[in-house]
Amino acid sequence: MAGEVVRVIYPHTGKAMRVGITGPPGVGKSSLISTLVRTCREDCLSVGVISVDPSSPFTQGALLGDRIRLAEHFLDREVFIRSMGTRGHIGGVAEATLQASLVLDAAGKQVVFVETVGVGQSEIEIASITDTVVLALMPGSGDSVQALKAGIMEIPDVIVVNKKDHPESEKMVDEIRMILHLTMKRREWEPPVIATSATTGEGVRELWDQIRAHRAFLLSTGAVEERRARQMEKEVFTLAAHQMQERLLRRARSDPSLVAIMARVSSRETDPLSAVQAVLREVFALPDD
């Protein structure tokens, strides 16, 4: 059913601006998105929001609390909010996040915000499903150093230091700019660093202007099409690998070739890497590289 929906809507996608909001837990991503949505509505833009919450490893359930934090927009017909759990998918997003963003795109939403769960180093997957990545950090928490150590500084197109009223806010902005200057390779687009206060709205208009500036940069250089082509290539390969894994699991006890291969691994007649080649050759009929 889901595959049929994507098949029908896909030709009608590609128009929405997709913005990813990532960063550590507690930095105020949901409040920041709420204020950004308000700013977009002031500009008469229709908005979709996909908020990803972590799922319980035991029950696979999720709180989906962003529906509470974004409550001020519930009655706005031009705003659609969808929460989803990760269901064990790593990378800070759910497996169906890209497909959900395509649905909102086809539905005519001009801006689609995607909020990650805030899990740290594996947050980089947000770059593979959005056009612009906003990294939100919080002063006084050492987030800038942790982001540098995790390699996350190479991902964002815009960096925001939320909670501008914090006494260490200006210091953190300076730290991040210094880190970018010392560690980042020269790029055509240099990530701006913006200080905001999601609770008061201070600096959020400036943040939105920088997001739009990055969008204009992508369109002027043709990078948006190149980026989306890479994203869809990755999506196709990921889904293909997932389906192959599902088929293997279903056939693990019934396919004679697969059973024989796994028996040889268990008895140490065959090592795991050789077994992989045997699976590709004997089960999937793929030639050796």
N, C-alpha and C positions, 0 to 999 in steps of 0.2 A: 504493500500500500504506500509506504513512504517513498519507495523508489519510483512509483508511478507519479506521485505528486511532484517530486523533483524533476522528473522527465518532462512534465507538462510546463512547469513554471520556468525552467532554466533559460529558455530563449528570451524571457522577459526580465532577466536580471542584468546587473552590471551598472545600474544607474546610481545606487545609493552610496553615500560616503560611509565607510565602515571604520569605526574608531574603537580601538582596544584600550581599556583602562586596566593597568596591572600594578602590582605593588604589594608590600607585606600586609598581613592582616592588621586591622585596627588603624590603618592610615587614613581612613575616611573616603574610600573609593565610592561607596554607595551615595554618600552625601554629596560628593563632588559630581557624580553623574546626575543626581537630582537637580543640582544647580545648573549644570550644563544643559539639561533638558529644558529648564525654565528659560535659559538664554536662547536656545534654539527656537522655542515657541514665541519668544519676543520677536524673532526674525521670521515668524510665520513658516517655519519648517516643520514637517511632520517627522516624528521620531519613533524608532523602535529601540527597545532595551532588552538585551539578553544578559541575565545575571546568573552566573554559575556558582553554585554552593557545593562544598565538599559533601560527599555521601559517606554514610557510616560504612566501614568495612565489614560490619556484621549484618546489618539489616538492609544495606543499600539505600536507606532512606536519607532525606536531606531536609534541613529546616526550611530552606527557601525563604529566608528572612528578608530578602531584598524587596519582596512585595510589601512588607511593612515599612521599610525605610524609604520607599519611593511612593508612599501613599498619597502625597499631594497631587500626583498626576493621574490618579485613577479615573477621574471623571472627565478627563480630556480625551475626546474622541480621536484626536490626532496623535495620541501617544499610546503605544502598545508595549506592555512589559511582560516578559516571559522569563521565569526562573526555571532552572534545571539543575539537577544534581550531576556530579561527575561520574557516578556509578563505577568508580575504580579507574577511570581514564586518567592518565597522568598528563602533566603539561598545563594544569590550571584551568582547563576548559573541558566541556563534555564532548563525547564523540560526535554528537549530532549538532554541535554549535554552528559549524559552517553551513549545514543544511538549513538550520533555523534562520540564519542570517539571509540566506537566499530567499526564503519564504517572505521575510519582511521586505526585502528588496523588491521582489515581484509584486508585493502588495502596495507598493508606492511610497514606502517610507524613504524620506530623503536622507536621513541620518540614522545609522544603526550603531548603538553603543554596545560593546561586549565587555562585561566585567569578569575578570578571572577570580578564582578563589583566594589567591594570595598565598601561594605555597613556596615562593622563593625561587630557587635556581631553575626549576622546570617550567617557570612562567613563560619561557621563550616561545612556546607554541602559539601564543597569541599573535606573534608576527606572521604566522603562516595562514591566518584567516582574516586579517584586517589590513586596511590600507595605511592607517596611521596608528602608531602605538604610543600611548601616554603612560609614562612611568611615574607613579605617585609615591613620594617618600615623606617621612615625617621627621621634623627636627628633634634633636635630643635623644635619638634612638640608635645612632650608629648605622642607619640604613645606607648612607652613601658608601661607607667602607664595605658593608656586606654586599651591596650591589656590585661594587668593583670586584670583590673576590669571586663572586658567582658568575661574572661575565655578563651581567644583565645590562650594564651600561652600553653595550654594543647594540642593544635591541631598540631602545626608544627613539622616537622621532621628536618627541617633546617630553621634557622632564618638569614635573610640578612638585614643589615643596608645599604640602598642605599644612594647615594650622599656622597661618602667617603671623598670628598674634603671639606665638611662642617666642620667648626671649632669644632662642638660638636659631631662629628661622633665617636671618640674614647671614649668619655664620655658615649655615649649611648650604645656602645658595652659593656662597663664595667657594666652599669646599668642592662642590660638584663642578663648578666651572673650572676650577683648577685641575680636578681629576680629568675632565674632558680634554683640557688643553694639553695635559702631560701624557695621557694614555691613548687618546683616540687618534686614528689615522685621519688625515685630511679628507673630508668628504664634501660633495657638492652641497649637501644640506647639513648644517651644523645644528644639533638639537638645542633649542632655546631652553632656558631654565626660568620657570615662572613661579612666583610665590603666591599662594592663594589662601583664602579662608572660606571653606565650603559653607560654614554656618552663617557667615555674613554676606557671602557672595563677592567679597573683595578679591580682585584679581582674576575672577572667572571669565569675565568678558575678554580680558587680555589672553587668557588661555585659549578660549574659543577662537580668537583671531589668529593665534599661532597654529592651531589645528587647521583652520581654513587656508592659512598661508602654505602649510605643508601640502595640503590637497592641491592647491594651485601649482605648486612646484612639481608634483607628480604628473599632473596633467600636461604642463608645459614641456616636460622632458620626455613624455611618453612612458615614464617609469611605472605608472599605475597599471597599464596593460601588461607590462613585463612582470610586475610583481604578482598580479592575479593569475597570469599563465603559470608561474611557478607554483602558486598556491593550489591550483586545480590539478596540476601534475602530481603534487604531493598527495592530494586528496584521493586521486584515482589509485595511486600505488598503495596508499594506506588501506583503502577499502578492499583492494584486491588481495593484499596480504592477510587482512582480517578474514575474508571469505575462505582463503586457502587454509588458514588455521582452523576455522570452524569445520571445514570438510575433513581435515586430518583428525580432529577430535571425534567426529562422528564415526569415522572409519577405523579408529584406533583398535577396536576389538573385533572387527569383522573382515577387514581386508587382509587376505593371506600374505600379500607382499609386505604390508606394513607390520603385521604381527611378527613375521619372520625377521624383519630388520630390527625391531625392538628387542626381540629375543636374543639376537646376536650382540646387541649393545649390553643387555643385562648380563650375559655370560662373558662379557669382555672379549668377544671375538672380533668386534668392530668398535671403533671409537666413535664418539658422537659426531664429529665433523664428517667422517666418512659416511655415517648413517644419514646425515642430511643430504649428501650427494646421492646416496642410494634412493632416498625418498623422492627427490626431484626426478631422478631417472626412471625408477620403477613404478612409482605411484602416480606421478604427474606427467610422465613421458616427456620430460624436458631433457635436451641434450646436455652433455657435460660442457662446461666453459673451456 
